[in-house]
């Protein structure tokens, strides 16, 4: 028979396991997202809980730039991305937002320009197969609609001087 005293003892045990099974940490990363020391030059700080037995991320994770501005928030389950992730520009506006399931992007992801205007919407399916639903250029012209049109991406690649521009037809 489960008495109130036994129930409280059992509940106390579960709470203790939860509290002592995780530890909040700050992890410092350089510009290439390699772990570094807080005493060295770092570009990002991750505030997260890690499992004390596994060392894996557990629950909410937040990444900050060196200025202290939030650049990402999301969640982990069994050391894999899980649930809603939101990435931010330095100005605080959303860069992209969408869901992960078992470490893979799933469903609709929305991407934005730094001023908050829509850039593109991408639908992710199994194994991150995707379809670009729409895309706008910087002049706010729709250049891709329902998976058809012109697509481009501009980004910086580690160890490549300048910016990389990818473009093509869909």
C-alpha positions, -999 to 999 in steps of 0.1 A, spaced: 0 0 0 13 34 -10 9 57 20 12 95 19 46 92 36 58 67 11 45 89 -18 63 119 -4 95 100 0 92 87 -36 85 122 -49 114 136 -30 137 109 -45 126 119 -81 131 156 -74 166 148 -60 175 128 -90 163 156 -113 181 183 -94 214 164 -89 213 148 -123 219 181 -141 244 209 -138 241 244 -153 273 253 -172 288 281 -193 307 269 -223 330 293 -242 335 290 -280 358 306 -305 346 320 -338 347 284 -353 325 270 -325 354 252 -309 354 251 -271 379 275 -256 387 290 -222 369 321 -208 404 335 -203 411 334 -240 395 351 -269 360 338 -273 331 346 -296 301 328 -281 289 317 -247 265 288 -243 244 286 -211 230 251 -207 223 222 -184 243 191 -189 236 156 -175 261 150 -147 266 114 -157 266 118 -195 278 154 -201 251 158 -227 230 189 -231 196 186 -213 167 210 -217 170 246 -227 202 259 -243 209 296 -249 238 310 -269 251 346 -265 275 367 -285 304 384 -267 282 415 -263 258 394 -242 231 395 -268 210 363 -272 217 347 -306 200 313 -301 176 295 -279 165 259 -282 162 226 -264 180 193 -263 168 158 -255 193 129 -253 220 154 -266 201 161 -298 182 192 -308 145 188 -300 116 213 -303 115 249 -312 148 267 -320 150 305 -326 182 322 -339 186 359 -337 206 387 -354 227 410 -332 200 436 -335 176 412 -317 154 404 -347 147 368 -355 171 353 -382 153 319 -385 129 298 -365 117 262 -367 115 229 -350 140 200 -346 130 164 -341 157 139 -331 184 163 -342 169 170 -376 150 200 -389 113 192 -394 83 211 -406 83 247 -416 113 269 -410 110 306 -416 140 328 -424 142 366 -421 163 395 -432 180 416 -404 152 441 -406 126 415 -398 111 411 -433 106 376 -447 135 360 -467 122 325 -472 101 296 -459 114 261 -462 95 229 -454 117 200 -441 106 164 -443 123 130 -436 161 131 -435 160 169 -440 146 166 -475 133 201 -482 112 223 -504 116 260 -505 80 274 -504 90 310 -512 119 334 -513 122 372 -515 152 391 -527 165 421 -507 143 444 -528 113 424 -515 105 408 -549 93 372 -547 119 353 -567 108 318 -558 73 306 -552 60 271 -545 94 255 -551 99 272 -585 122 302 -593 156 315 -585 173 307 -552 205 322 -537 224 322 -505 252 344 -493 273 332 -463 308 332 -448 327 300 -448 355 293 -423 389 295 -440 375 310 -472 382 348 -477 352 369 -484 316 356 -488 304 326 -507 274 331 -530 254 302 -541 226 306 -567 206 286 -592 172 277 -604 147 255 -586 
